[in-house]
Amino acid sequence: MYHRDAVGLSLTGASQTGVVAYQRAQRELQCFVGDPVASVDQAIAADPGFVMAHVLKGYLYGLSTERDAMAIAQSAHRAAAALGGTSRERSHVAALGQLATGGWHEASRILAELTTDEPRDALALQAGHQIDFFTGDAPMLRDRIARAMPAWSDEMAGYHAIVGMQAFGLEEMGDYAHAEALGRQAVALEPRDGWAQHAVAHVMEMQSRQQDGIVWMRSNTDNWTKDSFFQTHNWWHLALFHYELGDIEAARDLFDGPIFGKPNSVVFNMVDASALLWRLHLGGHDLGDRWSALAANWMPKAKDGNYAFNDVHAMMAFVGAGLVGPARDLLEAQQHAMQGSDDNARFTRDIGHPLVLALQAFGEGRYGEAIRLIEPLRAIAHRFGGSHAQRDVIELTLIEAALRSGNDALASSLSAARMAARPESPLSALFVRRADFSV
């Protein structure tokens, strides 16, 4: 039984009812709104033999970076693998199988080959794009989409998502003007596109255009927050703009409101919460009992050890809350992870583990040790995922450690380098002033 999707790709095992639910799930994923899991479950209930519905469900869980979700991703892979399908669909199944067992880079390669042959496969492009993000592969964030763009046009369903992904890839590669133009185009085409919204926010963050960023985010709040499972990250971007301007009260209010006002245990959201509090912690700002509430939600994840980027943000919370036991559990989980054969073993060994040790050292006032551990990571930190904006917290921690350690020469040189990279940043200017004063 074959049907076709909105761009004409065949779908094995699908009825018209299943296709409607599947395409709703795909649109929800492209905009980061609604409940794509519920929608794809409806497609599977209508058509248990619908290969791509099982694949989409597997991606939704496999890309969550949640340990408990991996079992569901593996189950979806087994279901899809038993159903056959076209060559394109079998490539998806192979990619999902790699993703579900920690083979991030091999999944990326398979999906790149797939979209070389079939550049209209929006799901393959989006899954690959997300993998590029989680592995910190900025060139592929740009090039995976750029290679497919000639096959797309603005009358095709989902075109906005392709443009929005291209915008983010261009931003991560430093092509800010082009990135902003495409991001704005994508939002104009589909105002609910939270990924495109965030691509423009990234441009403004990297260019230190805080006032522009505040206007961009606050002028169309309903579009990127209503029924969005990506809204916490976009609220985090708004908080960063206020933080850079020194408006600490606004940043704290955003944490207490949409970022973590209703504590949740979704890892991606807790990463944002930790990342904001750690920046405020570095500045010596009063955080009350905020660390305790956040750390309590991280504690059940302390032993996961399945994605090093998450480990780092969990350790921020444990250090901030002064929790020795969970920090020890996390370090033990990392020791186990580093013995594995999946990609996270390398993420953890090369970056995640030394960075977690550096955060622990920083929290204990061993600033020289934090510096020793962080400095070698500066050139390779992208390898464990995240964006430039997210990984900036590593540089901020290093500069703060240099300032607090009394290493005046290092503090001065790091601050000067940051000023050169972000000359319009109020935070850069603050570091330079502090470094000059210490000298």
N, C-alpha and C positions, 0 to 999 in steps of 0.2 A: 504494500500500500504506500503510495507516494503522494505527497502534496509539496507545494513549493512555498518558500517564505516570500517576504515582501520584495526582495531583489532577485527572485527567481531561482534560488538554490533549492535543490531537492531535499526533502525531509522524509527519511525512511520511517515507516510505521506510524505515520501521522494521519489523523482525520482532520476535517475542517475545524471541528470543535477543539481538538488538541492544538492545532496551529494557532488559533485565536488566543488561547491561554499562553502558549509559548511566546508568541510575539508580544503579548502584554508583559510577560516576565522580562523579555529582552529589553523592551523600552524602559521598564522600571529600573533595570540595571544601568542602562545608558544614562538615565537622569539621576540615579541614586535616590529614587523615591518609591513609595509604596512598599509592597511586600513581594519581591520577585520569587521568594521561596514558595509562598502560598500559590502564586500564579503557576509556577512550573509544576508544583504538586498536582494542580488541577489538570494540567496537560498530561501528566503521567497517569492520573486516575482515568482520564478519558481514553488514553492510548498507552497501555503498559509497554508496548513494543516501540515506542517513539524514541529512537536512538538519541537525537539531539536534546530532547527534554531531560533525559538522564545525564547527559554531558553537562548541560547548563546547570543542573542541580549540583553536580560534582564541582564545577568551577565556583559556584556561590559559596560552598563550604571550604573548598581547597584554598581559595584566595583569602580566607578570613584570618589566617595565621593563628587560629585557635586550635590547641591540641585536640580537644574533644571533637572538633569538626572533622578531623582527618578520617575518622572511622566512617563518617557519612560520605565523605568524598570517595573513599575506597569502595564503599558499597555501591555508590552510583556508577563508579567505573566498572565494577563487576557486572552490573545490570546492563550497561551499554555494550560491554565487550561481548556479551552473549547474544547480541542481536544482529551482528553483521553490519550492513550499511554500505554506503558508497565509499570510494577511496577517501574523499574529503572527510566524511564522518569517521572513518577508521583512524585518520590522522588525529582528529579531535580526541578520540578514545585513547590513543597512544599518549598524547600530551597530558590528558587528565591522569592517566596512570602514573606518569612521571611526577606530576605535581602532587598527587595524593601520597606519594612515598618519599617526598622531599627532594625530588630531582628538578629543582627550579630551572637550572640552566638547560637541561635537556628538553624540558617542556617548552622553553623559549625557542630553542632551535627548531623543534618540530612545528611549532605554530608559525615560525618565520617561513619555513618551506611551504607550509599550507597556503599562506597568504601570498606567496610568490606565484603559486599556481592559480589561486582564487582570491584576488584582492578584494572582492565584494563580500567576503565572509566577515561580517561585522563582529560576530562573537569571537572569532579567532583573533581579530585585531584587538578587541578589548581585553580578552584574557591575556594575550601576549603583552599588551601595554601595562597591565597591572603587574605581571611578572617582572617586566623591566623596572617598574617602580620598586618592587620588593627586593630586587637584586641590585638596585642602584645603577642600572645600566643606562646612563643618560643618552649616549649615541643611539641606542636602539629605541629609546622612548621617542626620539625624533624620527629615526630612519624607518622603523617598522611602519609607521603611518604614512610617511612621505612616499614610500615605495608604492603604497596602495592608492594614494590620492588621485592619480589620473583615471582610475576606474570609477570614481565617484562624482556625482553632480548634485546640485542642490534640490533636484526634484525627487531624489531617492530617499526612502524612509531611513531615518537614523543618520542622515548626513551631518546633522549638527554634532553628533557624538564623535564622528571622525575628525571634524574640524577642531572640536574641543580637545581631543587627545593630541592632535598635531600641535595645538597651542601650548600644551603643557610640555611636550617634548622639546619644542623650540625654546621655551623658557629655561628648561634645565640645561640646555646647551648655550645659554647666554644670548640668544637672538631675541632680545626683549621687545623691540618695536614690532616685529612680525608676530611674535607670540601674543602680544596684547591685541593686535588687530584681529587675529583669528579667534581669540577668546571672546572678544566682544561680538564678533560675527556669529559665533556659535550660540551665545546667549540671546542674541537678537532672533535667531532662527527658532530657538527653543528656550524660553526663559526659565524653565525648570531644570536645565542642565547644570547640576551642581558641580560637576567636574570642570566644565568650562568656566564657571564662576570662579572656581578656586585657581584656575590657571592664570587668570588676570590678577587675582590677589597675589599670587607668587611673583609675578612681574613687579608689582608695586612694592612688595617686600624686598626683593633683591635690589631694586633701585632706590630704596629708602624714601619712597613717596608715601609717607604715612597718612598725610591728610587726604590724598587722592584715594588711598586704600580705604579709609574710613567712609568716605563718600560712596565709593563703589559698593561696599558691603552694606551700608545702612540705607541706601536709596532703593533697594529692591529686596528687602529682607524676606517678605512672604514667598517670593519665588524660590529661594534656595533653602528655606526652612520648613515649609509646609509639607508634612508627611515625608520628610527626607531622612534617610538613615546616614547621610553624609553631613548633616548640618553641624554636628559638634566640631568637626574639623574646620568648617568654614567660620564658625564662631571663634575658634582658636586663632584663625588668621586675623580676625578683627581685633582680638585681644592683643596679638603681637604688635599691631599698629599702635595701640594705646600704650603698651609697655615701652616701645621704642621712644615714644614721645615723653616718657616719664610720668604718664597718667596712670599711676599704680592703682588708684582707687577704681578707675574704670576697668582695668584688667582684672582686679579682684572681684568686682561686681559681675563680670562675665563668667568668671569661674563659678561664683556662687549661684549664678542663674543658669543660662543654657548649657554651659560646659559640664558642670558637675553638681548643679543645684539638686537634681534628682540622681543620686549616685547610681551608676549602673556598672555592670561587670563585662561589658563588651570591650575587648582588649584595644581595638582601634581607638575607641573613645577615651579609655584610660591612658593610652599613650599621650594623647593631646593634653589631658589633665596634668599628667606628670611633667610634661614638657613645659607647660606654663608655670606651674608651681616652682620647678627647679630654676627657671629664669628669675623668678621673684626671690627665691631663696638666695641665689648668687648675689642679688642686690641688697641682701640683708633686710628685706622687708618683712614686717610682721604677718605671719600666716595663720596665727591662731591654731585651731585644731584641724585645719584643712588637711594636713598631711596624714593625720590619723585616720580620717574617714576614707581617704584615697587608698592608703596602705592596706586597710582592712579588706578592700575589694581586690587588691593585688595578691593578698596572701594565698588564696586558693590556686593561684597561677604560679607560685614561687617554684614549684618543682616541675613545671612543664618542660622547660628547656628545648622548645621546638623552633624558636625563632629568636635569634640573638638581639635583634632590634627591640623586641618586646622586653627581653631580660634587662636591658639597659634602663628602660623606663620604669620597670618594676623596682629596680635597685634605687632609683631616684626617690621613690616613695618610701622604701624601707629606710634609707639613710635619713630622709627628711623627718620621718616619724621615730627614728632611733630604735628600730626593730632589729635586734641582732639575730634572732632565730630564723626569721624568714630570709634574711640576707644570707645566712649560712646555707639554708636549703637551696637557695638560688645558685649559689656557687657550686654546691654539690651536683645540682642538675646540669650545670654547664660542664663540669668535669665528665659526666656521663655523656653529654651531647658531643663533646669533642672526640669521643671514641667511636662515634658513628661513621657511616659511610655516605651519608646524605650531604647535601650542600650546606645545611646549617652547621655541620661539624666544622667546616672551614669558616663560615661566617663567625662562629663563636670563637674558634681558635685564633683567628687573625685579628678580629676587632672586638667582638662582644665581650669576651672574657677579660682582656686587659682593660677595657673601658669600664666594666663593672668594678674591677679592682681599683681603678682610679677614682671612681665615684665614692667608693667606700673609704679610700684614703683621704679624699677631700673632706668627707663628713667627719673624719676623726682628726682633722687638722694637720694631716701629714701632706702638706701641700707640695713639698719637693718630690715625694713619691708620686703624687698625682701628675705632676709635670713630666716626670720620667716615663710614666706609662702612656700619657696622652700624646706627647710629641711625635712618636713614630707613627701614630695613627692618622695624622692629618692628611697625608697623601693617599691613604688607602681606605679611609672610612666609608667612602661611597659603596664599597663592595658589600656592605651588609645591609644595604637598602635605605629607603627614605629619600627625601628631597634635600636640596641644598638648604632650604629654610629649616627643615627639621634637624639636619646634622649641624647646623650653626651652633647648637647648644654645646657641642664638643669644644669649639673654639672659645666660646664664652667661658666655659669652665676652665680651660687652660689659661686664659688671660687673668681670670679672677684668682686662680691658684698662684700665678706669678706675682700678682699684686700682693696677695696675702703672705706669700713666703718671704717677701723682702728681696726677691730676685729682680732688682730694679732694671738691670740691663735687658733682661728678657721681657719684662712687663712693657718697657718702653718700645722695644722692637716689635713685639706682637701688636701693640696698640697702633703703632705707625703703619704696620701692614694692613690692619683692619681699616684704618682711615683711608689708605690708598685704595682699598677694594670697595669701600662704602663711604665715600667722602661726604655724603649728605646725611649720614646717620647720626642722630643725636647721641646714640649710644657709643659710636666710635669716638665722638668728641669727648664724651665723659671719660672713656678709658684713657685717652691721651692726656686729659687734665690730671687724672689720678696718677698716671705713670710719671708725668712731669713733676708732680708734687712730691712723689716718693723719692725721686732723684734729688 
